[in-house]
Amino acid sequence: MSFDGFVSHGIAKELSEFLTDGKITQVYQPERDEIILNIRTFEKNYRVLMSASASNPRIHITDIKKENPMTAPLFCMIMRKHLCGGRITEIRQEGFDRIIKIGVESYTELGDLTVKTLIIEIMGRHSNIILTDSSGRIIDSVKHIDLTVSAVRQVLPGFPYELPPQQDKQNPLQCGISEIEAALSKLPKDSGADKALVEIFTGMSPLISREILYRFCGDLGKMLSCIDISEYAKSIYTFFEEIRNGQFSPSVVTEKNEKKPTAFSCVSLTQYGDYDNYGSISESVDKFYCARAMHEYITQRSAHMVKIINNNIDRCRRKIAMHKENLKKSQNRDKYKIYGDLLTANMYRIEYGAEKISVENYYSPSGETVEISLKADLSPSKNAQRYYRLYNKAKTAEIHSAEQIKEAEEELYYLETVLESVQKAESKADISEIKEELAQQGYIAEKNGKRSKFNKKTAPMEFVSGDGYKILVGRNNRQNDELTIKMAYSTDIWLHTKIIPGSHTVIRTEGKNEVPESTIMEAAKIAAFYSKAKNSTQVPVDYTAVKNVKKPSGAKPGLVIYDNYNTVYVTPDGELAEKLKVK
């Protein structure tokens, strides 16, 4: 996990620097396994989040405000009783493990000064938040661990607190070069050079071990047998020395295409090549978990919508295929009219009950003979009428199928634009707007049969070109309409990928007659990136003045028509979009 012994060490030092002598003013428990402390120091107020969740255990300073339950849980009430008004005396890491202890001085109801210890154990599904008294006995914990859960270690009120079972590993901050080299030499030569560090040192995560190896040789697949153990030991010691001296460089790695954070650490993760640095470890941890929580929220909330959209996309494609097949069948409709005419002209030759007849086709220049099938139970005249009916039916089917194909293709294009909007949603408001749009279009049921009202509308994404021009990009179809039809001026420049679902993009010209070609190209690359073709190359992007863009009456959200346009071919550039985006 990313929250290893190194991050714990950095967090403990950071919290100690900021919070020592601070006063705990309030305790909240917004989640079953999560505590938030409000701490006031001489400089400012801090909010410290502690989580013992199995998936995201952590402790750090946060700026996020969470809604609290109407009635505080029992553990929260106990924490308030013992900690509110208390002064933080120390914050330290236990050994080099993922255990942080916070000492708190507070007065009892009788006025006696006591020292309590708040212990945060960050150990995956075994994570816990434990409050002990001055004698080391457990007052309470957010998770109670009895014999039915663990026969090794019980965590229950009244029990003495015991550290989790320790592994026979070395503290990396207490090792010299010779000790590191000796430990490496004892391991099998076919061991991975990074995995060896996990086996030797406590608090060492695979992430940090890979980072140490990458900084040493730039290759994550090296075996111990392929490297100089002595030089490797020196590189490891240098890394540990930086941590010992507090030389932290907090970073977060994010998947740019999915905008999903994948890792964080108290050091720069150079092994990934692309990462973001932050001013403090708490800030990097907070950003990581907030971004991950938002990504998970959007994924969960959008899953139902994505399923509905995809089902309707499949329906449209089946509908198009069916009507194209009908069109193909109706292409031979003229032969039915010819058969009807030939039967009418040769009525006198047809015997009642005949199943076929061969007649001269006077429509053919060569006058060839054609064989016409007959219904034995129909009279000659009714057989002729039957072919006329088949002709008229095929003619009507052709007109109807052409209309249905056009309608289905328009709906398919619209649904693909909505799907693209869902995939690039960045906030709860984005998801809510798309859900409202689908409800208005009848794709999902409206809550209680009524349309919800938006209290807050999101603004279009904003960018600034290298020449200083503002570029606006719609987040979804409703916002595309708002941007193009209402917000943009007639002299602004409008861009959109040609026949490809994507966002409406507008360059604010501020009344200037000429916009630099470099700005148009940058806007085109951004428009291509925020489209279905973001992973393609040489994407056609049309651009024209906003006055040339019109929305047909009754058209679905986001659908417009335009003329007098030019086309450029660009390769979508996510890095450029990130660079020019106004945060």
HUJOSUL-V560162 format. One record per backbone hydrogen bond with DSSP energy under -1.0 kcal/mol. CO is the residue of the C=O (numbers start at 1). NH is the residue of the N-H. E is the energy in kcal/mol with one decimal. If there is no record, write none. Layout:
BEGIN
co-><CO | CO>
nh-><NH | NH>
e-><E | E>
END
This chain:
BEGIN
co-><2 | 4 | 5 | 6 | 7 | 8 | 9 | 10 | 11 | 12 | 13 | 14 | 15 | 16 | 19 | 22 | 23 | 24 | 26 | 28 | 31 | 33 | 35 | 36 | 37 | 38 | 38 | 39 | 40 | 44 | 46 | 47 | 48 | 49 | 50 | 51 | 58 | 60 | 73 | 74 | 75 | 76 | 77 | 78 | 79 | 80 | 83 | 86 | 87 | 88 | 90 | 92 | 94 | 97 | 98 | 99 | 100 | 101 | 102 | 103 | 104 | 105 | 106 | 108 | 112 | 114 | 116 | 117 | 118 | 119 | 120 | 121 | 123 | 124 | 128 | 129 | 130 | 131 | 131 | 132 | 133 | 136 | 137 | 138 | 140 | 145 | 146 | 146 | 155 | 156 | 159 | 167 | 170 | 171 | 176 | 177 | 178 | 179 | 180 | 181 | 182 | 188 | 189 | 191 | 192 | 195 | 196 | 197 | 200 | 203 | 205 | 206 | 207 | 208 | 209 | 210 | 211 | 212 | 213 | 214 | 222 | 223 | 224 | 228 | 229 | 230 | 231 | 232 | 233 | 234 | 235 | 236 | 237 | 238 | 239 | 240 | 241 | 242 | 243 | 246 | 250 | 251 | 252 | 253 | 253 | 255 | 260 | 263 | 265 | 266 | 268 | 269 | 272 | 276 | 280 | 281 | 282 | 283 | 284 | 285 | 286 | 287 | 288 | 289 | 290 | 291 | 292 | 293 | 294 | 295 | 296 | 297 | 298 | 302 | 303 | 304 | 305 | 306 | 307 | 308 | 309 | 310 | 311 | 312 | 313 | 314 | 315 | 316 | 317 | 318 | 319 | 320 | 321 | 322 | 323 | 324 | 325 | 326 | 329 | 330 | 332 | 333 | 333 | 334 | 335 | 336 | 337 | 338 | 339 | 340 | 341 | 342 | 344 | 346 | 347 | 351 | 355 | 357 | 359 | 360 | 361 | 364 | 368 | 370 | 372 | 375 | 379 | 380 | 381 | 382 | 383 | 384 | 385 | 386 | 387 | 388 | 389 | 390 | 391 | 392 | 393 | 394 | 395 | 396 | 397 | 398 | 399 | 400 | 401 | 402 | 403 | 404 | 405 | 406 | 407 | 408 | 409 | 410 | 411 | 412 | 413 | 414 | 415 | 416 | 417 | 418 | 419 | 420 | 422 | 427 | 428 | 429 | 430 | 431 | 432 | 433 | 434 | 435 | 436 | 437 | 438 | 439 | 446 | 447 | 461 | 462 | 463 | 465 | 469 | 470 | 471 | 472 | 473 | 476 | 477 | 478 | 479 | 480 | 481 | 482 | 482 | 483 | 489 | 490 | 492 | 493 | 494 | 495 | 496 | 497 | 501 | 504 | 505 | 506 | 507 | 509 | 516 | 517 | 518 | 519 | 520 | 521 | 522 | 523 | 524 | 525 | 526 | 530 | 531 | 533 | 539 | 540 | 541 | 542 | 543 | 544 | 545 | 546 | 548 | 550 | 552 | 556 | 561 | 566 | 568 | 570 | 573 | 574 | 575 | 576 | 577 | 580>
nh-><4 | 8 | 9 | 10 | 11 | 12 | 13 | 14 | 15 | 16 | 17 | 18 | 19 | 20 | 22 | 88 | 40 | 85 | 38 | 36 | 34 | 52 | 50 | 28 | 48 | 25 | 26 | 46 | 23 | 41 | 39 | 62 | 37 | 60 | 35 | 58 | 51 | 49 | 77 | 78 | 79 | 80 | 81 | 82 | 83 | 84 | 86 | 24 | 105 | 21 | 103 | 101 | 97 | 99 | 122 | 94 | 120 | 92 | 118 | 89 | 116 | 87 | 114 | 111 | 108 | 106 | 104 | 132 | 102 | 130 | 100 | 128 | 126 | 127 | 121 | 142 | 119 | 139 | 140 | 117 | 136 | 161 | 133 | 158 | 131 | 155 | 149 | 150 | 145 | 159 | 138 | 169 | 202 | 174 | 180 | 181 | 182 | 183 | 184 | 185 | 186 | 191 | 225 | 224 | 196 | 199 | 200 | 201 | 170 | 5 | 209 | 210 | 211 | 212 | 213 | 214 | 215 | 216 | 217 | 218 | 193 | 226 | 227 | 232 | 233 | 234 | 235 | 236 | 237 | 238 | 239 | 240 | 241 | 242 | 243 | 244 | 245 | 247 | 246 | 248 | 278 | 265 | 276 | 262 | 263 | 259 | 255 | 253 | 251 | 249 | 270 | 272 | 274 | 252 | 284 | 285 | 286 | 287 | 288 | 289 | 290 | 291 | 292 | 293 | 294 | 295 | 296 | 297 | 298 | 299 | 300 | 301 | 302 | 306 | 307 | 308 | 309 | 310 | 311 | 312 | 313 | 314 | 315 | 316 | 317 | 318 | 319 | 320 | 321 | 322 | 323 | 324 | 325 | 326 | 327 | 328 | 329 | 330 | 332 | 333 | 335 | 336 | 337 | 338 | 339 | 340 | 341 | 342 | 343 | 344 | 345 | 346 | 347 | 349 | 350 | 354 | 374 | 372 | 370 | 362 | 364 | 367 | 361 | 359 | 357 | 378 | 383 | 384 | 385 | 386 | 387 | 388 | 389 | 390 | 391 | 392 | 393 | 394 | 395 | 396 | 397 | 398 | 399 | 400 | 401 | 402 | 403 | 404 | 405 | 406 | 407 | 408 | 409 | 410 | 411 | 412 | 413 | 414 | 415 | 416 | 417 | 418 | 419 | 420 | 421 | 422 | 423 | 424 | 425 | 431 | 432 | 433 | 434 | 435 | 436 | 437 | 438 | 439 | 440 | 441 | 443 | 442 | 449 | 450 | 473 | 582 | 471 | 468 | 465 | 508 | 463 | 506 | 461 | 480 | 481 | 482 | 483 | 484 | 485 | 486 | 487 | 488 | 492 | 547 | 546 | 507 | 544 | 505 | 542 | 500 | 532 | 474 | 495 | 472 | 493 | 512 | 520 | 521 | 522 | 523 | 524 | 525 | 526 | 527 | 528 | 529 | 530 | 503 | 534 | 536 | 570 | 498 | 568 | 496 | 566 | 494 | 548 | 549 | 563 | 561 | 555 | 559 | 550 | 543 | 541 | 539 | 577 | 578 | 579 | 580 | 581 | 464>
e-><-1.9 | -2.4 | -2.2 | -2.3 | -3.1 | -2.5 | -2.0 | -2.5 | -3.2 | -2.2 | -2.0 | -2.1 | -3.1 | -1.3 | -2.8 | -2.7 | -3.0 | -3.6 | -2.7 | -2.5 | -1.4 | -3.1 | -3.2 | -2.6 | -2.7 | -2.6 | -1.2 | -3.3 | -2.9 | -2.5 | -2.8 | -3.1 | -2.6 | -1.9 | -3.1 | -1.7 | -3.0 | -2.9 | -1.9 | -2.3 | -2.3 | -2.4 | -2.1 | -2.0 | -2.6 | -1.3 | -2.8 | -2.6 | -3.1 | -3.2 | -2.6 | -3.0 | -2.3 | -1.3 | -3.0 | -2.8 | -2.7 | -2.3 | -3.0 | -2.4 | -3.0 | -3.0 | -3.2 | -1.5 | -2.6 | -2.5 | -3.0 | -2.6 | -2.7 | -2.8 | -2.2 | -1.7 | -2.1 | -1.8 | -2.7 | -2.4 | -3.5 | -3.3 | -1.3 | -2.1 | -1.7 | -3.0 | -2.4 | -3.3 | -2.8 | -2.1 | -1.4 | -2.7 | -2.2 | -2.2 | -3.2 | -2.4 | -2.6 | -1.8 | -2.1 | -2.7 | -2.3 | -2.2 | -2.3 | -2.0 | -1.0 | -1.8 | -1.9 | -2.4 | -2.0 | -1.4 | -1.2 | -2.5 | -2.7 | -1.6 | -2.5 | -2.3 | -1.8 | -2.5 | -2.0 | -2.8 | -2.3 | -1.4 | -2.6 | -1.7 | -2.7 | -1.6 | -1.2 | -2.6 | -2.5 | -1.6 | -2.1 | -2.4 | -2.4 | -2.3 | -1.9 | -2.4 | -2.6 | -1.8 | -1.6 | -2.7 | -1.9 | -3.1 | -1.5 | -1.7 | -2.2 | -1.9 | -2.6 | -2.8 | -1.3 | -2.5 | -2.8 | -3.0 | -2.1 | -2.7 | -1.6 | -1.6 | -1.3 | -2.2 | -1.8 | -2.7 | -2.9 | -2.6 | -2.4 | -2.5 | -2.4 | -2.6 | -2.4 | -2.6 | -2.4 | -2.5 | -2.6 | -2.5 | -2.8 | -2.4 | -2.6 | -3.1 | -2.1 | -3.3 | -2.1 | -2.2 | -3.0 | -2.8 | -2.3 | -2.2 | -2.4 | -2.5 | -2.0 | -2.5 | -2.3 | -2.4 | -2.4 | -2.6 | -2.4 | -2.5 | -2.3 | -2.0 | -1.7 | -1.9 | -2.2 | -2.1 | -2.1 | -2.1 | -1.0 | -1.6 | -1.1 | -1.3 | -1.0 | -2.1 | -2.6 | -2.2 | -2.5 | -2.7 | -2.4 | -2.2 | -2.4 | -1.5 | -1.0 | -1.5 | -1.1 | -1.9 | -3.0 | -3.0 | -3.0 | -1.2 | -1.4 | -1.4 | -2.8 | -2.5 | -1.8 | -1.8 | -2.2 | -1.7 | -2.4 | -2.1 | -1.4 | -1.7 | -2.5 | -2.1 | -2.0 | -2.6 | -2.7 | -2.2 | -2.2 | -2.5 | -2.5 | -1.9 | -1.6 | -2.7 | -3.0 | -2.1 | -1.9 | -2.6 | -2.7 | -2.0 | -2.4 | -2.7 | -2.7 | -2.0 | -2.2 | -2.8 | -2.3 | -2.2 | -2.8 | -2.1 | -1.7 | -2.0 | -2.5 | -2.0 | -1.9 | -2.3 | -2.0 | -1.1 | -1.2 | -1.7 | -2.5 | -2.3 | -2.0 | -2.4 | -2.3 | -2.2 | -2.4 | -2.0 | -2.3 | -1.7 | -2.6 | -1.1 | -2.1 | -2.3 | -2.4 | -3.1 | -3.0 | -1.9 | -2.9 | -2.8 | -2.8 | -2.8 | -2.5 | -2.4 | -2.3 | -2.1 | -2.9 | -2.7 | -2.6 | -1.2 | -2.5 | -2.2 | -1.5 | -1.7 | -2.7 | -3.0 | -2.2 | -2.0 | -2.7 | -1.1 | -2.9 | -2.3 | -3.1 | -2.9 | -1.9 | -2.0 | -1.7 | -2.5 | -2.1 | -2.7 | -2.4 | -2.2 | -2.0 | -2.8 | -2.4 | -1.9 | -2.1 | -2.2 | -1.3 | -2.1 | -2.3 | -2.5 | -2.4 | -2.1 | -2.4 | -3.6 | -2.2 | -2.0 | -1.1 | -3.2 | -1.9 | -1.9 | -3.2 | -2.5 | -3.0 | -3.8 | -2.0 | -2.4 | -2.2 | -2.6 | -1.3 | -1.8>
END
